[in-house]
Amino acid sequence: MMRRILILMMICVVGLIFPRTTQAIGPIIDSSNVFDLTLMEIFDTDSPVYSLAWTPDNSTVVFGMANGNIGQETWTSASITLPQMIGGHSDIVQGVAVSGDGNFVYSGSMDGTVRVWDITSGVQLLAPGISEPTGSTPLMVLSVAAHPIEWNWVAYASGRPAVNSPVRQAYWDILGGGGLPSLEGHTNFVFDIAFDPSGNYVATGAADASVRVYGAYLGGLISNDNTSHTRRVRAVAFDRSGANLASVGEDRAVWIRPVLSPGEPALIDILPDSSSGNWATAVDFSFYGDLLAVGDGMGTLRIYQIPSSTVPTPMLLVEIQAHTDQLHDLAFSPDGTMLATAGFDNTVKLWNVGAILGDPPVLPTESAAGLCPGAPPSQVEVGIRARVTYTDGTQLRVRRSPGGSRYAAMDEGTEFDIIGGPACANGYTWWEIQTDDGIRGWSAEGDSESYFMEPVSSSSGTSGASISGTVWHDICNGLGGDGCIGLPDGSWLADGFRASVEPVISGVTVQLGLNRCAAFTPAGSAITASDGSYTFTGLEAGTYCVYVISTTPQNSSVLIPGTWSYPIAYRNNEVAYAEVTVGTGETITDIDFGWDFQFSP
């Protein structure tokens, strides 16, 4: 039985300054401001709430409870009754997540199982890619995470006490899980897992007091912070840019750290030890990454201003008793305007945080002609590097939203990335920008007389390098004849050399990663043409990982059953990859992949 309570309560708190320094990662809030936090609604539940997640459209909160059930509530209409998800678990639902397309709910429980649900009907679905627990020692699932882009990709942390506890990844709707890698290395329970917004990386926090980051696609370990926390890590969270990772734990410490760029972890706060059982339980970044919300075992909600290049110390903006018992989970809504908190006091609460964030984010819009009235034709676009054009000392202002309040400025010549837009406001074309030192917001491109920003010349970046190759059918008749090599178990495999008579394979998705194969960022994909060829062009000089995963939904229909014969392959021979370094303007044409079909196609 759930009861919805609508309540409006305004909480005003003046920022308090803590003398600690951290990495500059977000916009600036003036310490002279007074901050407002509004309690919008309270949803009463019939059991303590352990976990929650938002739907991508910001309309609904899904939550897992101690009685094994999953509930969902919408704040948009009091007349809508959404289905609960009942009967799938026999113990506490420690983790819930919503798929990137908003159609499915994933739940993980202390009973050791992961379930998949249809969010509209509340019906449990068959999930052949997720294996059931085996063995006599109890297995517990403490967290689940949904890939932000691939709708059928789920990760879940399952383990037993004081043993290696891998994070499993699976395509839940494909028998066997589709061959996604497990994330190995923790020596005790993994309490929390999170994908970065791009889906390229997975962060984990565990009872072994470590915070790890893995490559999601190949499973390689990117980083391992095992020195910041001194006790169990309870929660981890990426900011919206994916550049920074926060963690909290039973040592009451709140940390942030850069994910890939150089820099040491930075301590934001150590919570008061008001009780021997108090610890930090939950953490999440705001929409812009400038605020950090933290929950604790006493039900207290704290919101911090993250330091920036001009405000070198963190500020405690909000400290309130949000729940009368442990605040076990929290999450900002995808659009950044609300914060949901889950408590052991049998409530889920929604808070309006617009007053803290300043002007609400504005979705990019364009006029019918593709230009903003009164603004010059655009010469920048999303994904490029740009710089401030002023030469007289004038600064380019950075605002929280198109035409909104100013919070930062960039000096002449400052370079930045265009990450969003365009949007029209006040006669200007606005672009969402991010600087190398973490300033993020909206800036105008120019007026009727001059441009305020311009693209960085392509001569300083793009080299025009290319990588290409062919996927071919490497033939072995299985009888040890030409084109075969013998394996230790007495079987035969194609020899990995391409003969002129061997056919090509079209329709295979080849993927490109930026950086070495042990720690890359996916940078694109290509599908082999009728002649079996693929090409990646316009590449900057550097090292790339070219790889093919045979068990993805796209490739399995083309390649399965069979095995890779060339080049290097791993993960039960499901992934073939080549590490390639190209120079400026260099063309490499021989990155080929050989596939030995179990049966000739």
Helices and strands as residue ranges (DSSP letters): E 3-14, E 16-17, E 34-44, E 49-54, E 60-65, E 70-74, E 93-98, E 104-109, E 114-118, E 124-125, E 140-146, E 153-159, E 167-171, G 175-179, E 190-195, E 201-206, E 211-215, E 221-225, E 233-238, E 244-249, E 253-258, E 266-270, E 280-285, E 291-296, E 300-305, E 315-321, E 327-332, E 338-343, E 347-352, H 354-357, E 385-388, E 396-399, E 406-410, E 415-425, E 428-435, E 440-444, E 453-455, G 458-460, E 465-473, E 484-486, E 492-494, E 509-514, E 521-527, E 533-539, E 542-549, H 553-559, E 562-566, E 568-570, E 575-582, E 587-588, E 593-597
